[in-house]
Amino acid sequence: MTTSANYLSPHYFNRKSEYWYNLSLKIYKQGNKGSDRMTRTQVAEKIETTAYEFAKKELEAEIPKLESQRFRGEDLD
C-alpha cells in the first residue's frame, strides 16, 4: 500500500467538495496510525456511512410526510 501524496490527491478521489476530500484524508490517516492499517475500500465504506447518516439527518423532517404517504422502514432508506 502506498501512502504518497499522489495516492491521496483530490483527483484520485474525484472529489466533489473540499469537505469530503479532507474527511477522506483524515479517516485514512487515522486508520493508518501505528500498527493499524485501513484499506482504500474501508475508507470509502466509512465515507459512505457518514454520507448516509448526513442525508438521513437532513431528511429527518420529511420522514413524517413520507410515512403519511405509506412509505415504511427500508422504503425510506
Secondary structure as UniProt FT lines:
FT   TURN            5..8
FT   HELIX           10..13
FT   HELIX           18..31
FT   TURN            34..35
FT   HELIX           40..58
FT   HELIX           60..62
FT   HELIX           63..68
FT   TURN            69..70
FT   HELIX           73..75
//
